[in-house]
Amino acid sequence: MNHIVTVQEAVTAFADFIEPTNAELDAIELEMPVILADVDLLDAHIITLDRTPTELDARRIRRARRRALAARVALLNRTADATLPGGAA
């Protein structure tokens, strides 16, 4: 019988490398408005799964979709300004 202890030692040996780096955490922080807007859009869609969507549901989905698109545009504008020297296009 093989025990899991031998595998556990191999996995925990790399535990320090599993943590995200500061650059990865900064990237997540930069993308957080997009992530939250996508979660809101997903929530709006989930609400309508078990029933026929009403006009209120349709408006909620449209607003959530617009917020998600606006968050993506804002993220693209921020990253484009950060990557282009002098902000020139």
C-alpha positions as CSV (number, residue, x, y, z in Angstrom):
1,M,0.0,0.0,0.0
2,N,1.3,3.4,-0.9
3,H,0.9,6.1,1.6
4,I,0.1,9.7,0.7
5,V,2.8,11.0,3.1
6,T,5.5,10.6,0.5
7,V,3.5,12.7,-2.0
8,Q,2.7,15.3,0.7
9,E,6.4,15.9,1.3
10,A,7.0,16.6,-2.3
11,V,4.1,18.9,-2.6
12,T,4.8,20.9,0.6
13,A,8.4,21.3,-0.4
14,F,7.3,23.8,-3.0
15,A,4.7,25.6,-0.8
16,D,6.7,28.8,-0.8
17,F,6.5,29.0,-4.6
18,I,2.8,28.6,-4.7
19,E,2.0,32.1,-3.4
20,P,1.4,34.8,-6.0
21,T,4.1,37.3,-6.6
22,N,3.6,41.1,-6.0
23,A,3.3,41.6,-9.7
24,E,0.5,39.1,-10.0
25,L,-1.3,40.6,-7.0
26,D,-0.9,44.1,-8.7
27,A,-2.4,42.7,-11.9
28,I,-5.3,41.2,-10.0
29,E,-5.9,44.5,-8.2
30,L,-5.9,46.3,-11.6
31,E,-8.4,43.9,-13.1
32,M,-10.7,43.8,-10.0
33,P,-13.3,46.2,-11.4
34,V,-13.7,44.0,-14.5
35,I,-13.9,40.9,-12.4
36,L,-16.6,42.4,-10.1
37,A,-18.6,43.7,-13.2
38,D,-18.4,40.3,-14.7
39,V,-19.7,38.7,-11.5
40,D,-22.6,41.2,-11.5
41,L,-23.4,40.2,-15.1
42,L,-23.3,36.6,-14.2
43,D,-25.6,37.1,-11.2
44,A,-28.1,38.9,-13.5
45,H,-28.0,35.9,-15.8
46,I,-28.3,33.4,-13.0
47,I,-31.4,35.1,-11.7
48,T,-33.2,34.4,-15.0
49,L,-32.3,30.7,-15.3
50,D,-35.3,29.3,-13.6
51,R,-38.0,31.7,-14.8
52,T,-39.0,33.7,-17.8
53,P,-37.1,37.0,-17.8
54,T,-39.3,40.0,-17.1
55,E,-38.6,43.5,-18.3
56,L,-36.9,44.3,-15.1
57,D,-34.6,41.3,-15.6
58,A,-33.8,42.4,-19.1
59,R,-32.9,45.9,-17.8
60,R,-30.8,44.4,-15.1
61,I,-28.9,42.3,-17.7
62,R,-28.4,45.3,-20.0
63,R,-27.1,47.5,-17.2
64,A,-24.7,44.8,-16.0
65,R,-23.5,44.2,-19.6
66,R,-22.9,48.0,-20.0
67,R,-21.0,48.1,-16.7
68,A,-18.9,45.1,-17.7
69,L,-18.0,46.7,-21.0
70,A,-17.3,50.0,-19.5
71,A,-15.0,48.3,-16.9
72,R,-13.1,46.5,-19.7
73,V,-12.7,49.8,-21.7
74,A,-11.4,51.5,-18.6
75,L,-8.9,48.7,-18.0
76,L,-7.7,48.8,-21.6
77,N,-7.3,52.6,-21.4
78,R,-5.3,52.3,-18.2
79,T,-3.1,49.6,-19.5
80,A,-2.6,51.4,-22.9
81,D,-1.5,54.5,-21.1
82,A,0.9,52.6,-18.9
83,T,2.5,50.7,-21.8
84,L,2.9,53.6,-24.4
85,P,5.7,56.0,-23.6
86,G,4.3,59.5,-23.2
87,G,0.8,58.3,-23.7
88,A,1.0,58.6,-27.5
89,A,-0.9,56.2,-29.6
